[in-house]
Amino acid sequence: MVDRRTFGDSMQVGHLYIIKKNGHSYPQKGDIVICLRTNGSWLFTGYNIKSMVTHHYQNECVEELCK
C-alpha cells in the first residue's frame, strides 16, 4: 500500500496508476491513467486510457499499478 503522506513526492511522470475511488461526476473507478505531470503534493494531471481524456486527479484516489 502507498503511504499517502509521501505519495505526491514519489509520483513519476509516465507511471501507470489505477483509479481506486471516484472523484469526478462520472465513474472512473478501475480505469488506468498515465501520470503526465505532478501538480503539487496532492494533485496530478493524468491521461485516462479508457476515456482517452486528460483530467486532474487527487493522489488519494489512485494507486500505482506497477512498482
C-alpha positions as CSV (number, residue, x, y, z in Angstrom):
1,M,0.0,0.0,0.0
2,V,1.2,3.5,-0.8
3,D,1.8,5.9,2.1
4,R,-0.5,8.9,1.2
5,R,1.7,11.4,3.0
6,T,4.6,10.8,0.6
7,F,2.7,9.7,-2.5
8,G,2.9,13.1,-4.2
9,D,6.6,13.2,-3.9
10,S,7.1,9.7,-5.2
11,M,4.8,10.0,-8.3
12,Q,6.6,9.8,-11.5
13,V,5.7,11.0,-15.0
14,G,5.0,8.1,-17.3
15,H,3.9,5.6,-14.5
16,L,0.6,3.9,-14.6
17,Y,-2.0,4.3,-11.8
18,I,-5.4,2.7,-11.3
19,I,-8.3,4.7,-10.0
20,K,-9.5,3.3,-6.7
21,K,-12.1,5.9,-5.8
22,N,-14.4,8.0,-7.9
23,G,-13.6,11.7,-7.7
24,H,-15.5,13.0,-10.8
25,S,-19.2,13.4,-11.7
26,Y,-19.0,10.2,-13.8
27,P,-17.5,6.8,-12.6
28,Q,-13.8,6.1,-13.4
29,K,-13.1,3.5,-10.7
30,G,-10.9,0.8,-12.2
31,D,-9.7,2.9,-15.1
32,I,-6.0,3.2,-15.7
33,V,-4.3,6.6,-16.0
34,I,-0.8,7.7,-17.1
35,C,0.8,10.4,-15.0
36,L,1.6,13.3,-17.3
37,R,2.5,16.0,-14.7
38,T,2.5,16.4,-10.9
39,N,0.7,19.5,-9.7
40,G,1.9,19.9,-6.1
41,S,1.9,17.2,-3.5
42,W,-1.8,16.1,-3.7
43,L,-2.8,16.5,-7.4
44,F,-1.6,15.3,-10.7
45,T,-2.6,15.6,-14.4
46,G,-3.2,12.2,-15.9
47,Y,-4.4,10.7,-19.2
48,N,-7.3,8.2,-18.8
49,I,-6.6,5.3,-21.2
50,K,-10.2,4.1,-21.3
51,S,-11.9,7.5,-21.9
52,M,-8.9,9.0,-23.8
53,V,-9.3,12.3,-21.9
54,T,-6.8,14.3,-19.7
55,H,-8.0,15.0,-16.2
56,H,-6.7,16.3,-12.8
57,Y,-6.7,13.5,-10.2
58,Q,-6.1,13.6,-6.5
59,N,-3.4,11.3,-5.3
60,E,-5.7,9.7,-2.7
61,C,-8.0,8.4,-5.4
62,V,-5.4,6.3,-7.2
63,E,-2.8,3.6,-6.5
64,E,0.3,2.8,-8.5
65,L,-0.3,-0.1,-10.8
66,C,3.3,-1.5,-11.1
67,K,6.3,-0.8,-8.9
